Amino acid sequence: LNQPAGIWLDAEIFASSWTYKNVPNWSNQWTYHVWSKAIDIATNTYTDSSSYDFHEDEVDPVSSVQSPGAGTYWNSPPSISGTSSDDETGVKVVNVAIKKLVGGATRYWQEIGWKSDATEYWMTATNLAPWSISSSIDPNSDDYDPGRIYYIVSRCWDTYGPAAGEYLNAEDYSANWEQYIWDVNVPTASITYPIQNG
């Protein structure tokens, strides 16, 4: 990328570094290129041959649970899967949480059983779009209670942030919880009229 023929801006100089604080309002979805130039007292000049590039990303990624579907009934463990998307820098990780309410207390699934307290627990999905949860860590038949409602949600992050292990934008998942019901009770029916042999 060639250097621009624009205006050079004066930075604040320190003993071994510099900073420029009067930055513009960055526009979303734009990629920016920054060059630096140093001039000493004798007017000797050094200019970076390459730019420092960054992309402004202000849009949160989104994800959704597709299975189990909202409000569905199950008598065998459902596969847990869904999708995610981010129009700018791409989704980097998807997590999934399952919880139930027991006597007014919230309990989260933690891959090998239900937690004994209300601390959130998130499973890491395999792949991103679509994503899935391995059957080796999701609840099996013995982990479900007949007739109970279960709640499931996914969350995701997009591009990596400035520090190691950080992500830039996180999905707001608080309103995305969906319900599914475990139903293994066998229905019954009988004939009341006409009376047998009547």
N, C-alpha and C positions, 0 to 999 in steps of 0.2 A: 504494500500500500504506500503510495507516494505521500510525502509530507504536504500539508496544505499551504496555500499561499495566503493564509489568513493572518489574524492579529495574534502576536505572542503576548501572553499575560504575565505580569510580574508576580512572582511567588514570594512568600515570606521565608527568609533564609535563616537557617540555624547552623551550628558548628559542623554538623555532618549530615544534614538533611534539609528538606524544604517542604512547604505545604502551601496549598492554595485553597482558601475557604469560600471565596465568593463564587460558588459553583451555580450553574443555571438549574432550573427545574427540569430534571431529566424526563423525557417523554417515553411512555410505555411502548415496548416493542421496537425501540430504536437500538442500534448498535453504535457505540461511541469509540473513537480512536483518539488517544492522547499521546502527544509527544512532549519531551522536555529538552530544554537547551540551557547551557551554562556559559556565562561570559565572565572572565576575570577582570581585574583592574587594568591589565594591559590589553584588554579587548580580545584576548584569545578566546575562541568560541568552540564549544563542543555541542553537537546536536545528535540526539538519538537517531540511529539509522532505522529503527523500527518503532512502531507504536505500541502502546498498552491499550488493549481492547476490552471492552465490557459491554454487556447487553442489559438493558433495563427491563426487568420482568416484574410487573406489579399484579399479575393475575394469578389467583389461587387455582391449583389443580382440582379436579373433581373425580369422585369414584362412586360406584354404586354396587350393591349386592343384587345379583340376579337370581341366585339360588341359595337358600330357599326364597321363594317369592313371598311378598308381603301378604299376610293373612292366610297362608296356606296351612294345610293339615298334613301331618306325616305319621306313618307307623313304621318307618324304617329310616335310618339316619340319612338326611339329605346331603348331597354333595354341596360344598360351599364354594361359590365362585361368583365372579362379577367382572366389571371392567373399570377402566380409569382413562383419563385423558388430560392433556395440558397443551394448549394451542401454541405455547411459546418454546419453552426449554425442555419439555417432556417430563413425565412422571418418573421418579427415581425409586420410590418404595411405596408399598401398600401394606397396611395393617388391618386386621379384622378383630373385633371383640364380640363375644357372646355373653349375655348375662340373663339371670332369672331373678325373680323376687320371691323370697321365702319368709313369710311372716313379717313382711314389711322391710326386710333386709335385702340388700343387693348382693348377689354372688356372681363373680366372673369365672368363666371357664379358663383354665390355665394349662391346657394341653394334656394333663394327666388326671384332672379332676377339678372340682369346683373349689375356688378359694374360700378360706374360712373367714375372710373379712371382705370389706367393700372396695378394696384397692383395685383399680382398673388393671386389666391384663390384656395385652395385644399380641395376637399371633401374626407372624410375618408371612405374607402371601408369596406364592411362587409365580413368577412372571408378572406382567403388569396390565396388559390389555389384549386378551382377557387375563385375569388373575384367578388363582384358585388356592385353597387351603388343603394341604396334604391330609388324606384320610387317616394318617397315623397320628395326627395331633388334634383332630376335631372330635366332638363327642360321639360315642357309640350308643347303641340301644340301651345299655345298662345305665348310662349317664343321664337319661331323660326320665322325667316323672310323668305318669299318665295324666292327661288333661291340663298340663301346665303350659303357660304362654312363655315363650323365649324371645329374647330381643337380640338383634344382630345389627352391626353397622361396620362400615369400612371407612378408612381415612387414608390420605396419601400426601406426599410432599413432591415438590418439583425439584429444580436444579440445586446443586450443592451451593451452600453459603460460603462466606469468606473464610471460615475456620473449619478445620478438619472435623468431620462428623456432623456438621451443621447442614440444614436444608433451608432454602430461601423462603418459600411460601408453603404454608400448610393449609389443608382443606378444613373448613369449619363443618364438622360432622354432627354437631349437637342436635340438629333437627332431622337427622337422617335415619334414626333408629327405626327398624321395621320389626314386626312381630311374626312369629310362626308358632304353631301349636303341635304338641306331641299327643297323638290320639291313637291309643292301642286298645281302647275298650271296645269289645265286640257288642254291637247293638242286638237287641232282642225284639221279638215280635210274637204275638199270639192271636188266635182267632177267638173273639168273644161272641160273635153272632154270625151265622145261626149256631145254636147249641149243638154240639156233637151228638149225633144219633137222636136228635130231638124231633 
